[in-house]
Amino acid sequence: MFKKILIANRGEIACRVAATARRLGVGTVAVFSDADAKARHVQACDEAVHVGGSAPADSYLQWQRIIDAALATGAQAIHPGYGFLSENQAFAKACADNGLVFIGPPASAIAAMGSKSAAKALMEKAGVPLVPGYHGANNDPDFLAEQAQKIGYPVLIKASAGGGGKGMRRVDRAEDFVANLLSCQREAQASFGDQHVLVERYVTRPRHIEIQVFGDSQGNVIHLHERDCSVQRRHQKVLEESPAPGLSESRRAEMGAAAVAAAKAVGYVGAGTVEFVAEELNDGDIKAYFMEMNTRLQVEHPVTEAVTGLDLVEWQLRIAAGQPLPLQQHEVPQRGHAIEARICAENPEAQFLPATGTLQVARWPAHVSFERSDTLPRVDSGVGEGDAISPFYDSMIAKLIVWGEDRAMALARLDAALRQTHIMGLHTNVAFLRRVVGSHAFATADLDTALITREHAALFDAPPLPDELAAAGAVVLRLQAEQALQDADPWSRRDGWRLHGGAQRHFEWRRDADTLPAVLQHQHDGSVTLAVGAAPRAAQAFDYRGLGDDRYQIRLGRERHTVSVYTHGAQCGVFADGGMALVTEVDAWAQAGVQGGADGRLTAPMPGKVVSFLAQVGDRVKRGQPLAVMEAMKMEHTISAPHDGVVEELMYTVGDQVAEGGELLRLEQRKET
């Protein structure tokens, strides 16, 4: 086994690798960018080396600096994690050339499988079924448009060297093909340094099923069962589970054998994933087509660890050190059902735009494990309370993994764990994940990659937490703060006690754009009522008691609710079984009129870089017409005209960084005469 390894990555995967290395007694070296100087993965390792600026191209993709750091610190091997350099054959070769072990497959295997086009050609020769499409090297836009026409719409454009949904677009009409192609190529170049794409028939109700494989340097290859990763948004995975629901044993065995054959065909060593796109046939069976091979550990590897009880990072280290596979195929265990939810800094209500900011509150389920792969529920994360989510990297905050004896139990445990996950400071998808998990389609395993789109009404039109409960939670937090002050200074007492009669206390909060007033009535007999809302409403009996750890039991009328309440500055977060609400206390002495953006100003919905302007000063544009393209967290986002008008001024140039809310351009609204 190695004495010391360098982890050429950041965030949760760097922390994950460091945890296993620590358990095995292996020393670790972290690398970090300017933005990550105080990051969790730096603290998790024994040593750390600065490798450059905040942008990945200036740091985590600078492989010569990373190799120099490994040599300078005496590391014997480099673990690339996933993303960044994990599938870069030049980096793998450079490691070997410098006497360092690359904890992954040989460069030849990365070359063979790292390119989607090359991998499909290899699989076609081996007789593995492929989705009809063009997988060649000619990337001329006119030629690819012709190929798309021959394949038949809808088609899918995919970055040949990519993954994670970057550089991928579904195109339904010929007139939209070239614009989507150019966007895919830009994204592919920015993310992977390679703009080549392939074009395939779009499978209309596809499922995404992948097989975890492992190979050793003695020529042995086995699989560790499958994972279903069908629930996706923007071609990126949201929920992953193992085993795949509804997959027959014969089909499962067939796909496992095909994955092993694919790995053996390229002399594969280490952890890899063979991915299939599957569609249901008329007889209910599933037909699977080879899609690609990821020559690295996957984000969703914890679900495989949960059903097998194995530590896949430990397997990676042992195999890279020259040891044989610990098990033979028939010895690989499989027990129960596991599901992983990706918790991301994003706003599902705004087309999943990524969010940035500070994790003012980050609380996880009780009894959760942060390091052990055999203890569930489990959270893999590279950030914690007080840390910032920056625009330089992807938007994932954490992965939440649960296990159950069957799928129904795993679903129940995942919902409970998500209910206990409380994050404040930025938009997240936690509430959205709960709605997906609770949806009829997911509960009954009616899965395909369009589940979120076809279940839109159930997933996006959920009722908010009632105003009464939001206000009650905020009142409780205020009363608790005042109680603490009263304990220190009895003269600060503000509980409404009077010698004769009762007393009223008025509170006012802002929830989104609405004002939320509340009146707390102290009766002379000691009872308390609460009335919420601007319109006259009947006051409800009100009381509460603390349960510890920011939890309270609140009575409103005849109902009792258990809530968790947190505060940051003037903002209060109320988390309950029915969801969460953010309210901001209104300071009557400091209120000032807040003016919205002037008519015609278009602002950035998130911090990012201007990729292009699609209209120039003086252009007359129509409502809905794309005007600008921004890049944030490795994804492109298009800003469209909110109304007809004429472009009056561009406030930035291509390549500029823009803060959230920054004015991109001015659009003068004009009516046709």
N, C-alpha and C positions, 0 to 999 in steps of 0.2 A: 504494500500500500504506500501511497505517496506520503511524504512528510509535510509538504506544503503545496497548496494550489493557489492560483490567482483566479478570481471570478470576474470575467470580462463582461459584467452586466450591472444592473442597478435594480432598485425596487424590490418587489416581493420575491422574485426568483433568486436574486442574489442573497437575500436573507434565508430563503429556503435551502439553497445549496450550503450556505455557511452553517446552518443548524445540523445538517447531516454530517458535514465535515467535523464539526466540534464533537459530535457523538462518537465519531470514529477516531478522534485524536489527531486529526489532520489540521495543520495550520492553514490559515486563510489570509489572502491579500485582496483588498477591495481596490477598485479604481473609481474615481469620481470626477464629475465635471464641476464647473463653478456653481451651478444651481444646486448641486448635491453635496456641497461641502459638509453639511451637518445632517445628511440623510441617514436613515436607519441602517441601511446596508453597510455604511461606513463604520458605524458603531458595532455592527454585528461581527465584523472581521477583526483579526489580530493586528493587521497592518493595513495602511491605505496609501494610495498614490494618486496624485492629481494628474489628469491626462488632458485637460483642455477646457474650452469654453462650454457654455450651457447647451448649445445646439448639438445634437448627436453627431453631425458631420465634423464638429470641432473637438469631439472627445471620444465617445463610445464607438465611433466608427474609425478612429485613428489607430489602426491595428499595429503599426510600427511602434507607437508610444506604449501600447499595451504589452507588446512583446518585450520592449526595453524594460518596462516595469517588472515583468516576471523575472527577467534575467538579473536585474539589480537587487531584487528581494530574495533570490534563491528559490523561487517557486519551480517545481518540477513539471507542472502541468497547468493547463488553462481550461477552465469550464466556461463555455460561452453563454450558458443559459438558453434563452430563446429570443428571437428578434436580433437586432444589431448584427453581430458577426457570426451568429450561430450556423448559418448556411453559406458562408463565404469561403469558397474553395481556396482562394489565394491566401486567406488568413490561416486556414488549416495547413496548407503546404508550408507557409512561413514558420508556423510553429515547429513543424518537423525539421525544417532546415536549420532552426536555431536550437535543436536539441530539446524541445519542449513537447510534451504529450498533449495533443488536442483531445479533450474529453468529448469525443463524438466520432462520427464515421470518418474514414479516410477521404482525402480530397477527391479521389476518383469517384466515390459513391455520391458525394455532394454534387459533382459535375453531372453525373448520370441522372440523378433524381432531383437535384435542386432546380433544374429548369423544367417547367411543366411540359414544354414542347418535347424536350429530349426524353423525358420520362414516358410520355405517351407513345412516342415512337418505339421505345424499348418494350413497353407493355403490348403494343400492337403486334410486334414481332413475336412476343411470347404467347400470343393468343388470348390475352386478357381483354374482355369487352370494353370498348371506349364509347363515350358519347360522340355522335357524329360531329365533325368540325374540322377546322384548319389548324394544324399544329406546327406548321413550317416556319422558316426564318424570314420570309418576305413580309415586311411590315409596312409596305407602301399603302397609304390610306385608300387609294382607288382600288388597289388589288384586294385589300381586306374587305372593302365594301362589296366587291363582286362576290367574294367567298361567302359573305353573310347572305347575299341574295340567293346563292345556290343552296345554302343550308336551310334557309327559310326562317322568317321571324316568328317568335322572338328569339334573339341570340344573346349569348353572354360573352362579353369581352373580359379577359382575365390577364393580369400581369404574369408573364411567363416565369419570372424569378420570384414572385411574391407570395403573400399569404396574409391572413388576418383581414381579408376583405378590402385591402388597399389595392387600387388599380383595377377595380372590378365594377362593371356596369351591366345591367340588363337593358337591352335596346329592343323596342317593339316596332319601330318604324324605320324605313330606309332613310328618311330625311333627317333622322336624329343620330345616325350612325357615326358620322365623321366627328361631330362635336363631342360625343361620348368617348370615341376612340382617343382623341387628343387629350381629353381630361384624364383618361386612364393612363396614357403614356407619361403625362406630367407627374401624376401621383406615383407611378412605378419608378420613374427616374429619381424622384425625391426620396422615396422610401428604400429602394433596393439598388440604386445606381444602374439600373437596366430598364430601358423603356419598352422592350419587346413584349408583345401580347399574343394571345391566341384567341380564336373565335370558335364557339361551340353552339350547338342547338341548346336552347334553354329548356330544361326539363320542367314541365309546368307544375308538378307537385312533388318537388324533390325532397328527399330526406338525406341528411348528411350523416353517414355512419363511417367510423374510422376504426382501424385495428392497430393496437399498440404492439410493436415488434421489438425484439432485442436480438442482437447477434454478438458473438464473441470472436476473438482472433483465431480460434481453432476451427472456425467454419460452421459452428452451430448457430441456428436461428430458431427462435420460437416466438409465439405471439402470447400476449397477456389479455386476451379477450377484446371485446369491442366497446366503443362508446358511441352514443347517439348525441350529435351536436346540432340537431335540426333547428332549434329555436334560435333565430338570429335576427338582428336588426342591422341594416346597412351592410349586409354580408359579413357581419362579425357576430361571433357566438355570444349568447346570453346565458343559456342553461345547458349543461352537459350531464349526461347520466350513463350509468352502466349497471346492468346490461341494457342493450337496446330493446325497447318494448316491441312485442309483436314479431320478433325475428325468430323464424323456425330454427330448430337445432341443425337441420341439414344445411340451411342457408348460412347460418353462423359458422359452421365447420367449413363450408365452401369458401367463404370470404376470408376466414383465418388462414386456410391453406394457400389461397391466392396471395395474401399479404406476405406470407413466409417465402413463397416462390419469388415474389418481386424483390424482397430483400436479398435473397441468395443470389439472384441474377447479377447483382452489382457488388457482391462481396461485402455485404453490409456488416458493420461493427458498431455496437452501441445501441442507444435508444432511437427509435424512429416511429413514424406513424404513416400507415398507408390509408389514404382517404378514398372513400367511395361515395358517389352520388347514387341514390337508390330511388326507384319509383314503384308504386304499387301497380300490379297487373290486374286484369279483369277478374282473375280467379282468386284474388286476394294475396297471391304470393308477391315477393319483392324481387325485382331484377336490379342488380348492382353493376355500376360502371366504374372502372378505375378513374379517379379524378387527379390525384397527385400524391407525392410522398413528401412528407416533411422530415428532413434529415436532422432532427433535433428532438429534445423533450418538448412536449406540448404544454400549453397553459393549463389544460384540463387533466393533466396526469394524476392529480390527487384522487379523482374518482376511481381510477384503476387501483391506486394504492389502497383505497377504502374497501374494495371488493376482493382484493387479493391478500391484503395484509402485508404487502411488500413495500420496501422503500426503494423507489426507482432511482433516486439520486445515488444511493449506496450502490445499486447495481451498475450505474454508469461509472462510478469511481473504480469499482473492482474490475470491471471489464477493461477500462482504459489502462489499468495497472497490469494487464495481461492475464488475469484470472479467467477461468471458464465460467459459463453461465451457471448460476447456483442451482437451477432446476431444469428438468426435462419437461417437454410439453405436457405429458400426462400428469405431472406433479404440480402444475400451476393451479392454485386454489381459486375458487370463486364462491363468494358467499354474499347473500343478501343483495341490496340495491343501494347505490350511492348517487347523489345529485350534487352538482356544483353550481353556484350562482355567482356571476361576476358582478360585483358592486362597483359601479363606475360613477365618476363625476360628470354627469350629463343631465340634460333636461329632456325627458321623454316627451313632454308636452310641446316642445319646440323642435320636433324632428330630431331628437337625440343630440342636439348641439352640445359639444363638450363644455364643461364648466371649469373654472379655475377659482382658487381662493384658499382660505385657511380652514382646516378642520377644527372649528371652535369646539365642537363636541364630537367624539367618536367613541361610542360605547357598544360593546359586543355582547352576545348571549352569555348567560351564566355558564360556568364550567367549560368554557371554550378553550381549545388548545391552540397555541400559536407556533409550536415547533414540532411536535410529535406527529408523525404520519399515521400512527395507530390509535390516536385518541380523537374522538368525534363528539360534538361538532368541532370543526377546525376552521381557523381563519388564517389564510396566508396573506400577509400584507407587508408592504415596505414603508408604510406611513402610520402615524398615530395622532392622537389629539395634540393640536398645536402645530402640526406640520402643514406645509403648503402643497397644493397641487398646482404645478406650473404648466404653462402652455407648451413646454419644450418636448414633453413625452406623452405617452398614451394616457387615457383618462381613467384607467383602472385603479381603484382605491384598494380593493381586497377581493379575495375569493372566499366564499363561505361554502363549506362542504359538510354534508350530513350523510348518515347511513341509517338504513332500516332493514329489518328482516325481509321486507318486501317493498314494492314501490309505494303502496299506500302509506306505509309507516314512514318511509323516507319523505314523502310529500308533506305529511303532517309535521314532521320534525323540521323540515325546511321552512314551512310557514311560521312555525313557532320561533325559529331562530331569526328569521327576517323581522318578525314582530318585535324582537328584542334588540334589533340593530338600530341604533339611534345616531344620526349624523346631522350636525348643524354647521353652517358656514358657507355652504355652496349647494347647488342642485345635485341630487343623486337619483339613481333609479331604484332605490330600495322599495318604495311604495309600489312602483310599477312591477317589480319582480313579484311582489306578493299577489298582485292581480293576475299575473301570468300563471303563477303556480296554482292559484285558486280558480282559474278558468276551466270551463267544462272541457274544452279541447285538450288542454294539457293534462288534466286529471284523467281523461279517458285515453290518453296517448294517441290522439288524432293529430299526428305530428307531420310537419313539413316546414321548409324554410320560410314560407309565407304565413305562418301561424299568426304572427303579430299583426300583419296587414289584414288578414281576413277576420280577425277577432277584434278589430279596431274599436268598435262600439263598447265592448265589454272591458277593454283594457284602458281606454282613454277617457271614457265618460263616467268614471266612477264618482259617486257623491263625495264631497269633501267632509272632513270632520265637522260636526255641527258647531255653529258659533257659540252655543251655550257651553259646550264642553271646552272649546278653545279658551273662552273668556274665564271659565271657572279655573282652569289650570293656571292661567296667568295671575288670577286673583290669589290663588293659593301660594304661588311663588312670592308675590308681594307681601302677603301676610307672614310668610315664613321669615322673610328678610326683616320685617318690622319686629317680629318676635325676638329675633337674635339681637336687634338693637335694643329692644326693651329689656332683655335680660342683662345687658350691659349698662343701661341707663333707664331706670323705671319712669323717669319724667318724660320719656319719649313715647309713652304708651298711646296707641292710636286704635284701640279695639272698639271704640264707639260707646264705652260705658258712660252712662249719665245717671245722676241722682234721680231724675224724674224723666219718664218718656224714653223714646228710642233715639236712634241716630242713623243718618244715611252717609254712605261714602260713595263718591262718584269716581269711576275709573274710565279711561278711554284708551283704546288701542287702535292700531291700523292693521288690517289684514288685507294683504294685496293692496288694491286701490280703495278699499272700503273702510269706513270708520266703524269701530266696534265698541260702543259704550256699554257700561255695566254699572248697576247700582246695587251696592251691598247694604242691606237694611238690618241693623242691630235692634232687636226688640228688647223691651225692658225685662221680659221674662227670661232673657238669655238666648232665645232662639234667633236664628239668622236666616235671611232669605236673599236670593240673588235674582235680579232681573237683567236680561241681556238684550240689546238691540235698540235701535232708534225709535221704532214704533212701540207704542204701549203694549207690554206683555205681562202676563200674570207672573208674579215673583214665585220662585220655587224654593222650597226648603233646601238649605245648603249647610253642609259641614264636611270636614275632611280629617284624615289622620295620616301621619307619615308612616311609611313602611320601610324606610331606609333606602340608601343608594338612589336618591332623587325620585323615589316612587311614592305615590300617594293614592289613597282610596278616597274618592270624592262622591258625596251624595248630592244629587240634583233631583228634587222631588222624590219620587219613589225609586229612582234608579241609582245604582252604585256603579262607579267606573274606576278601574285601576289605570292610572296614568303615570308617565314619567315626564318630569318638567325640568327644563334647563334654561339658563339665561346666559346671554353674552351681551354686555352693554345694555342697551334699551330693548334688545330683541329677546323674545321668549319662545321656546320651542315646546309644544305640547304633543306628546306621543301617546296614542291610545290604540286599543285593538282595532278601531275603525280607520286608523290612519294617523296623520300628523298635521299640525298647523303651526305656522310661524306668525306671531303677532308682535308688533312694535309699539311700545308705550308712547303715547303722545304727550309731549311736554307742553302744557298750555302756555307757559311763559316764554318758550323758545320757538314756537311755531312760526314758520315763514312760508310764504307762498312758493310752491315748487312748480316751475314752468316746465312743461314738456318740450321736446325738441320742436323747433319752428317748422312750419309746414314745408315739406319738400326736402328735409334733411334725412339722409339715410345713414344709420349708424351701424357700427360693427356689433353683431350679436354676441361675439366672444373675442378675446384677444387672439391675434394671429397675424399672418403675413399676407399682403396683397399679392395675389398670383397674377391677376390680369383685370383690366377694365374692358368690358364688352361693349361700351358705348363711349363716345367722345363728346367734348363740349360742343353744344349746338345741335346734337342729335335729338330728333323727336322720337320718343319711345312710347310703347303701349303698356298698360297695366299688366303685370306678370312677366314682362320681358326681362331676361337676365341682364344685370348691369355690371356686376363685379364678381370675382371669384377670390375667396380667401382660403388660406390653408391654416388649420389649427390641429394640433395633436395628430399630425400625419394624414389628415383627411381634408379633402376639398369641400367647400361650402359655397353655394351660389346665393348672391343677394339680388333679389328681383325688384322691379319697380312696383310701388304700392298703388300707383295711379298713372294715368296718361300724363305726359309732360315733356319738357325739354331739359336736357342736361345743361345745368348752368355753370357748374364748377366741379373739378376733381380735386379733392383735398390731399391726396397722397399720390405717390408714384409706385409703379410695380416694384416689389421687393421690400417696401416699407413695412415695419412692424406697427400694428395698430392696437391700442388698448380697447378693452370692452367698452362700448358706448362711444368710441371715437367716430367722428363724422367722416364718412367715406366720400360722399358727394352730395351736391345739392341739385334737386330736381324741381324745376319750376312747373307748377301745375297750370296748364293752359287748356282752355276749352276750344274746341274747333269752332271757327266762325264761318 
